[in-house]
């Protein structure tokens, strides 16, 4: 790659990669410690070089002169050269520098749209790496998982993950097919507990262990118990496609903002994959609301936000859960523990419908 020029500013490939990585940072201000982490992603090859600090200093100075970042006046002088203690990022915008750079690149036919698209400098850097990969590997027929391809093409396994929701993957632009890659579905650890058609997914590990032990007698309609591993279930729900005997999916988690957001998100993902809906394990939630002791949460939610999160639950549980969230409290699912469950396994409501009872 040849360096690109903006006026008297020479932007090296390293500076372009750093610009691309900075555009993905969720906040507009970075500390020096955070900057080192991003630089490790943008220029992984520099990690073992003695000139690593100088490489970062040069890249920052070039981006600052080009108007792409603002450097703090305070400096870290613990080593030479001195580095800014903070960097402020303007909102990424298409620029004349990016447009001029785009016109100097011999784009592959698959990326011809890049020459006239309104792109940021960071996006141009990403596309140039992809362009080089298509040139060198365009005739290979290998298909690799997304993070393997991301590491190969962009130097970091999570870069493509971050780019999938951006304009680079808008219609008519990049696709997973073009990059010969695919998103894998993380596995969903599950244990067979009976002959029923229901898969019960549990948010936390301890409650998963308890339910697999309590349900070995084949109570109710539950045939499998799975560990959702918190937010991982939003992606791993797609693995239920491999469990051909599952006819219904129930979920039981904490009664807090995340505990309600996760199954609602997994419900949408299940619908996209043609899976049964992710429904609340109402018998377990009712028990949690009855015996759980409220704990401090992350702060009170507005009535509207609480109602939105709780709407995944049926009434009257939705109203009770929303009221809990507005007080800033939560209920941990571990309250529905071994003792509480064993005290109820002989009751008809547990025999006839452990998860979908009204």
N, C-alpha and C positions, 0 to 999 in steps of 0.2 A: 504494500500500500504506500502511496505517496502522501506526504502531509498535505492538508488542505490549507489554503491561505485566505484570511479575512483581513483586507487592508495590509497592515504590517504584521499581523498576528499569524503565526504558523501553528496550526492545530495538528499535532501528531496523532497517529493512530491510538496511542495511549490516552491522549486527552479526549479524543472522540469517544472512546469506550467509557471513560469516566463520565463524560457528559450524558451518555445514554443511561448509565447506572444511576446518576443523580436524578434524572427525570422521573425515575420510578420511586424515589423516596417519598413516603407519605406526608412528611412535614416539610415546611419551607426553611427550617433552620437545622443545622447539624453541628454537633460537637466534633472536636478533633478525633475522639475515640470512635464515634460513629463513622467519620470520614475514612478512618483506617479500614474499617470493616468493608465499606463500599469499594475502596480501592483494591482490597484483596479479591473482590469479585470481578472488578473491571480489568484488573491486570494481575491475574494469578501468577504469571511467570515472574513477577518482580519480588515475590515473597522471600526468595533466597538470595537476592542480589544485594551486595553492599550498598548500592546506589539507590535503594528503595526510597529513602527519605528525600533524596534529591529528585528522583523521578516524580514523586507526588508533588513536591514544591513546584517543579517546572510545569506540570500539567495544570495545577491550580492557578498559577500565574497566567498561563495562556488563556484559560477559560475566563479569568477575571478581566483581562484586557479585552477579550472578545465580547464582554458584557453578559456572559452566561451565568456568572456567579458573583457574589459580593463577599469579600474577605474581611474579617474583623481586624480592627487595629491591634488588639491584644494578640501577643504571639507566645507560642511555646518555645522557649529558648533552652530546653533541656538538652538539645543536641543541635548540630548544624546540618542543613540550614534551618533557621527558625520557620515555624509553621503557624498559620492562623489558628486560634483556639476555637473559632466558629466560622461557619460558612452559611450564607443566606442565599436561597435560590429564588429567582423570580419565577413566576408561572411559566412553564415551557410554552413557547409560541413558535410557529413557523417563522423563519427569518430569511433575509436575503442571503446570508452566509450558507444556510442549509440548501436553499434553492440553487445557488451557484455551484455548490459542491455536488448536488445531484446531477447537474448537467455535465460534470466532468467524468462521470462513471459510466463505463460500458456495461449497461444493465443486460442481464439475461432476458430472453423473451418473456419468461414468467414474471419478471419484475419490471417490465417496461413502464408500468403505471407510475413507478417511483420518480421518473424524470419530470413529471408534471404535477405530482401530488403536493399538497401543502403539508410538509413534514417538518418536524423539529430536527435539530442537529443530532440529537441522540438517536432518533428514529433512523436517520440516514446511516449512522454508524452500525445499527443493528442490521439494516437491510444490506449494507455492504458486506458484512460478515456472511449473511445468508447467500448473497450473490456469489461470493468466492466459493462457498461450499457447493452451490449448484454447479458452478463451473468445474470444480474438481471432482465432484461425486455425483453429478447429474445423471450419469448412466448406470449407477449402481442400483440394484433392485432390493437392497436390504431395507427392512422396516424395523425401527427400534422404538422402545418406549420413550415417552416425552422427555423425561429427565436425562436419559442417555443421549438423546439427540441434542438437547439443550447444552449439555456439557461439551459435546463434540463441536457444535457450531458456534456457540456464544461464550464458551469458556466457563460456564457455571450452570449447575444442574437445575436451578430454579428460575433462570431468566425467562424461559418460554412460558412458565406458569404465570408469571407476572404480566406477560405481554398478551395473553389470550383475550383478555377483556378490553384491549385498547383498539384504536382505529387501525392498527397494522393488520388486524384480523377482520376488518370490515369486509362486506361482500365485494368480490372481485379482487381482493388483495391476498394476503397470506392464508393458507389453509394447512391443516394437519396433513392432508394428502400430499400437498406440494413438498412438505418437509419429510414425507414418508415416516410419519410417527403417529402415535395414538396415546390417549390418556389411559393409564392402567387404573383398575379399581382395587383399592387396598382390600385385603382379605377381611372377612367378618368372622372372628372366632366364634364357633357355635358348638354346643353339645346337645346330643339327642337325649331327651328326657321322657319321651312317650310316643304314642302313635297318632297324636292329634295333628291337624293341618296348620296350626298356628305357630309362627315364629315370634317369640317374645324377646325383644331387644332391650337390654338394660344398660343405662348410662355408665355406671361405675363398677369397678372390679369386685369390690366386696359383696355388693348386692347380687352381682352375677353369680358369684360362688355360692351365696346363700340360696338363691332360687334354684340353681342346678341341683343342690342337695335336697331341697324340700320337694322339688317336683319329680324326683326319680320314681315316685309312686305312680306317675302318669295321671296326675290330677287334672281335671278339666280338659280343654281342647289344645293345650300347649304340647307341641311335639319337639320343639327345639328352644333352647335359651341361648342368646348370643350376647356377647359383650360389645357394646357400641363404641367404647373407648372415647367417650365425650364427643367432641365435634368431629371426630374421624368418621362417625356414622353418616354424616352428610355425603361423603363420597363412597364409603364401603357398602351402603345400601344397594348399590348396583350389583354387588356380588351375590345378592339373593337370586339373581337370574340363574345361577348354577344350582340352586336348591329347588329342583323341579317339583318336589312334593309339597312345598309351601303354598298355601292357599290364602293366608291372611298374615299380616304383619302388625304386631302390637308393640308399643314402646312404653317404657317406664323410666323416668329420670327425676332429677331434682326439680322442685318447684321454685325456680328462679328464672331470670331472664334467659340465660343460656340454655337451661334445661328445657325451656319451652320453644326457644328458637330452633334448636337442633332438630327435633322431630318434624317441625313444620317445614324446615328446609329439606329434610330427607323425604318428606311426603311429596314435595314438588319433584325431586329427583326421581323418586319411584315412578311417578306418573310419566315422566319423560322416557323411562325405560320400559314402560308397559308392565310394571309390577303392581301388585295389589296396593291399596292405599296404606299409609302408615297411620294406624289408629291408636288412640290412647288406651293403655291398659287400665280401664276405668275402675276395676275392682281394686287394683293396687293403689291408684291415685286416691280413691275414696278412703282407703285405710290410712294412707299417709296424711291426708287432711284431718282425719279423725284423731290420730295418735301422735302426729309429729309435733315437736316443740319448735316454734319459730325462732330463728337465729338472725342476727344482723346480716343484711345483704350488702349490695353495693350502693345502697341509697334508694330513697323512694322514687317510683316512677309516676308519671302523670297518669291520670285515670284513663286517658285515651290510649297511651302506650301499653299500659297494663292490660286493658281490655283486648287490644290487638294481639298481644302475645298469648293471652289465656284463651283466645277464641278457638284454638286447636282442640281444647277440651270441651266435652259436652256440659250442659247444665245439669245440676247446679254447681258442678266443680269449677266451671269457668269463672263464675261470679266469685266463688270463694278464693280461687287462686289470684284473680285480679285484685281483690281486696287486700290480700297478703302483699302483693307487689307494691301497691300504693303506700304501704306502711314502711317500705324499705326492708322488709324481712324476707326470709326464704325458708324452705323446708328441705332438709337433706334426705334423699331417698333411703339412706341407711337406717332411718327410723323404722322402716319396714324390714326388720331383721329376723333372725332365726326364731327367737322366742315369740315374736308377734305372729309370725306365719304359722308356726307349729300349733299355736293356740287356736287357730282357725281352720286347720285343714280338714276337720271333721264336720264343719258347718256346710249346709247345703249350698250356700252362695258360692263357696269355693269349689265344691264338687261340680256344680252345674255351669259355672262360667267364671273362671279365675280372672280373665282379663277383660272380657267384654260384657260383664254383668252391669246392670243399670244401677 
